[in-house]
Amino acid sequence: MTSVYLKLITDDNMEECLQLKPREDQQRLVAPNSDSLEKAKREPSSRPYGIYADDTMVGFALFDEEVYPEDGYFWICRFMIDERYQGKGYGKAGLAAVLEQQKSHSDCVKIRISHVPENGVANRLYKGFGFIETGEVIGGETVLDYIISLNEYGLARFPR
Ligand SMILES: CC(C)(COP(=O)(O)OP(=O)(O)OC[C@H]1O[C@@H](n2cnc3c(N)ncnc32)[C@H](O)[C@@H]1OP(=O)(O)O)[C@@H](O)C(=O)NCCC(=O)NCCS
């Protein structure tokens, strides 16, 4: 059985990561990985990971491993599977691995993600995991939340 797991992007696997891209008609749905690696340097709460199927990097995710200072939650900033490997279940398995890793942080009470409004495949994928649409639009993107724990006020964050 294929094992799907995450591995941090370092100098050793960066070139492989830069080679990954979605289909041409999907390129308006997600930024190029080169851009995401630059973003990772600017956003100290997030870290870039390759999504591996056995020994092959099939996709990429950039996500928070500590609270995003602007709102106190964990974001999945970028998520993609290379065009050669789509439709094989790696998107689902990769997202499960990302959620598991974020949930392992005790202060992770809510995970946030967004997509361009016309990205129906991503919308269905995220909702299938329990993400719910918040009605918010940030930077033109539809925002979805995955709630992990609620406090006594029904909020996903304890008052500071
Ligand atoms: C969204 C994406 C990550 C899904 O990856 P994937 O490896 O193809 O996904 P999976 O094979 O695990 O399939 C997940 C679900 O999406 C469906 N799906 C995948 N590609 C699809 C397509 N082109 N059209 C319709 N449904 C599709 C699958 O049928 C599956 O649904 P199911 O659970 O009902 O069977 C991938 O298409 C991608 O990288 N797209 C471009 C970048 C992008 O949109 N990223 C998200 C930005 S927010």
The ligand as a Gaussian input file, in Angstrom:
#p B3LYP/6-31G(d) Opt

LIG

0 1
 C       -7.633000      20.099000      -5.371000
 C       -6.521000      19.044000      -5.537000
 C       -5.483000      19.274000      -4.451000
 C       -7.126000      17.651000      -5.390000
 O       -6.070000      16.709000      -5.460000
 P       -6.279000      15.203000      -5.998000
 O       -5.081000      14.421000      -5.637000
 O       -6.669000      15.240000      -7.424000
 O       -7.511000      14.770000      -5.096000
 P       -8.005000      13.266000      -4.792000
 O       -7.570000      12.345000      -5.875000
 O       -7.647000      12.929000      -3.392000
 O       -9.576000      13.467000      -4.913000
 C      -10.295000      14.228000      -3.967000
 C      -11.715000      14.409000      -4.456000
 O      -11.720000      15.378000      -5.526000
 C      -12.320000      14.800000      -6.677000
 N      -11.611000      15.309000      -7.848000
 C      -10.266000      15.349000      -8.036000
 N       -9.994000      15.927000      -9.224000
 C      -11.194000      16.252000      -9.765000
 C      -11.590000      16.882000     -10.973000
 N      -10.699000      17.317000     -11.862000
 N      -12.909000      17.056000     -11.209000
 C      -13.833000      16.657000     -10.324000
 N      -13.533000      16.054000      -9.144000
 C      -12.224000      15.859000      -8.888000
 C      -12.145000      13.318000      -6.518000
 O      -13.119000      12.595000      -7.264000
 C      -12.339000      13.142000      -5.030000
 O      -13.719000      13.192000      -4.716000
 P      -14.455000      11.952000      -3.973000
 O      -13.911000      11.953000      -2.574000
 O      -15.882000      12.353000      -4.006000
 O      -14.079000      10.756000      -4.745000
 C       -5.861000      19.115000      -6.939000
 O       -6.877000      19.033000      -7.913000
 C       -5.055000      20.365000      -7.179000
 O       -3.895000      20.459000      -6.806000
 N       -5.663000      21.346000      -7.857000
 C       -4.962000      22.568000      -8.260000
 C       -4.545000      23.393000      -7.091000
 C       -5.703000      23.720000      -6.182000
 O       -6.826000      23.960000      -6.601000
 N       -5.380000      23.753000      -4.878000
 C       -6.298000      24.152000      -3.875000
 C       -6.136000      25.620000      -3.714000
 S       -7.129000      26.206000      -2.409000

